[in-house]
Amino acid sequence: MEQAANLLQRAANSNAVINTLLAGIFAVLSVRSVEQQRQIEALEAEKDSLVKANKGLKKTVWDWKQQLFYEAEANPQNAVVPLSTLKVIYGEATPAAPVIAGGAGKGDGKSPASKIMI
């Protein structure tokens, strides 16, 4: 037991052992860093691909929206969705305020509580 303690004491004081441990730790950290760099490059490539796909989808949605507006404006009688409704859906117009029956006669100056439906 005493010999093992002496051996450990000499190893702790030996520069060669300390340098070897430090070199091993450096090698492990280097390998980990290389692996992380590969992961970063893969994620950046995936990001670029997703950005391109997202731009394509945005253009497609824009084209569909323009087509809907064109069809609703060109032939209002046969439009699936009226132009005014399309503008409200896409946020280009504010919806008309609904008329509340019996609310105007109270005259208390308070607006009725809005109901949120989900």
C-alpha positions as CSV (number, residue, x, y, z in Angstrom):
1,M,0.0,0.0,0.0
2,E,2.8,2.3,0.9
3,Q,4.5,1.6,-2.4
4,A,1.4,2.5,-4.3
5,A,1.2,5.8,-2.4
6,N,4.9,6.5,-3.2
7,L,4.3,5.7,-6.9
8,L,1.3,8.1,-7.0
9,Q,3.3,10.8,-5.3
10,R,6.2,10.4,-7.8
11,A,3.7,10.5,-10.7
12,A,2.1,13.6,-9.4
13,N,5.4,15.3,-9.2
14,S,6.7,14.1,-12.5
15,N,6.4,16.6,-15.4
16,A,6.3,13.8,-17.9
17,V,3.1,12.3,-16.4
18,I,1.5,15.8,-16.1
19,N,2.4,16.6,-19.7
20,T,1.0,13.3,-20.9
21,L,-2.3,13.9,-19.1
22,L,-2.5,17.5,-20.5
23,A,-1.7,16.2,-24.0
24,G,-4.4,13.6,-23.7
25,I,-7.0,16.1,-22.5
26,F,-6.0,18.4,-25.4
27,A,-6.5,15.6,-27.8
28,V,-9.9,14.8,-26.4
29,L,-11.0,18.4,-26.6
30,S,-9.7,18.7,-30.1
31,V,-11.7,15.7,-31.2
32,R,-14.8,17.1,-29.6
33,S,-14.2,20.5,-31.2
34,V,-13.9,18.9,-34.7
35,E,-17.1,17.0,-34.2
36,Q,-18.9,20.2,-33.1
37,Q,-17.6,22.0,-36.1
38,R,-19.0,19.3,-38.4
39,Q,-22.4,19.6,-36.6
40,I,-22.4,23.3,-37.1
41,E,-21.6,23.0,-40.8
42,A,-24.4,20.5,-41.2
43,L,-26.9,22.8,-39.4
44,E,-25.9,25.7,-41.5
45,A,-26.4,23.7,-44.7
46,E,-29.9,22.7,-43.4
47,K,-30.6,26.3,-42.5
48,D,-29.8,27.4,-46.0
49,S,-32.1,24.7,-47.4
50,L,-34.9,25.7,-45.1
51,V,-34.5,29.4,-45.9
52,K,-34.8,28.6,-49.6
53,A,-37.8,26.4,-49.1
54,N,-39.5,29.1,-46.9
55,K,-38.9,31.7,-49.6
56,G,-40.5,29.4,-52.2
57,L,-43.5,28.8,-49.9
58,K,-43.9,32.5,-49.3
59,K,-43.9,33.2,-53.0
60,T,-46.5,30.5,-53.6
61,V,-48.8,31.8,-50.9
62,W,-48.3,35.4,-52.4
63,D,-49.2,34.1,-55.9
64,W,-52.3,32.3,-54.5
65,K,-53.4,35.4,-52.7
66,Q,-53.0,37.5,-55.8
67,Q,-55.0,35.0,-57.8
68,L,-57.8,34.9,-55.2
69,F,-57.9,38.7,-55.3
70,Y,-57.9,38.8,-59.1
71,E,-60.7,36.2,-59.4
72,A,-62.9,37.9,-56.7
73,E,-62.4,41.3,-58.4
74,A,-62.9,40.1,-62.0
75,N,-66.1,38.1,-61.4
76,P,-67.7,39.1,-58.0
77,Q,-70.9,37.0,-58.7
78,N,-69.1,33.7,-59.0
79,A,-66.3,34.3,-56.5
80,V,-66.0,31.6,-53.8
81,V,-65.1,34.2,-51.2
82,P,-66.1,37.9,-51.7
83,L,-63.3,40.4,-52.2
84,S,-64.3,42.3,-49.0
85,T,-63.9,39.1,-47.0
86,L,-60.6,38.3,-48.6
87,K,-59.3,41.7,-47.6
88,V,-60.4,41.2,-44.0
89,I,-58.8,37.7,-43.9
90,Y,-55.5,39.0,-45.2
91,G,-55.6,42.1,-42.9
92,E,-55.9,44.6,-45.8
93,A,-59.2,46.0,-44.4
94,T,-60.8,46.2,-41.0
95,P,-63.9,44.1,-40.4
96,A,-67.2,46.0,-40.2
97,A,-68.4,46.5,-36.6
98,P,-71.3,44.2,-35.9
99,V,-74.6,45.8,-35.0
100,I,-75.7,44.9,-31.5
101,A,-79.5,44.9,-31.1
102,G,-80.8,47.0,-28.2
103,G,-77.4,48.3,-27.2
104,A,-77.8,51.8,-28.6
105,G,-80.8,52.7,-26.4
106,K,-79.0,52.4,-23.1
107,G,-76.9,55.5,-23.5
108,D,-74.5,54.7,-20.6
109,G,-71.5,55.5,-22.8
110,K,-69.9,52.1,-22.1
111,S,-69.0,49.8,-24.9
112,P,-70.3,46.2,-24.6
113,A,-67.8,43.6,-23.6
114,S,-66.4,41.7,-26.6
115,K,-66.8,38.0,-26.8
116,I,-63.9,35.9,-27.8
117,M,-64.8,32.7,-29.6
118,I,-62.2,30.0,-30.1
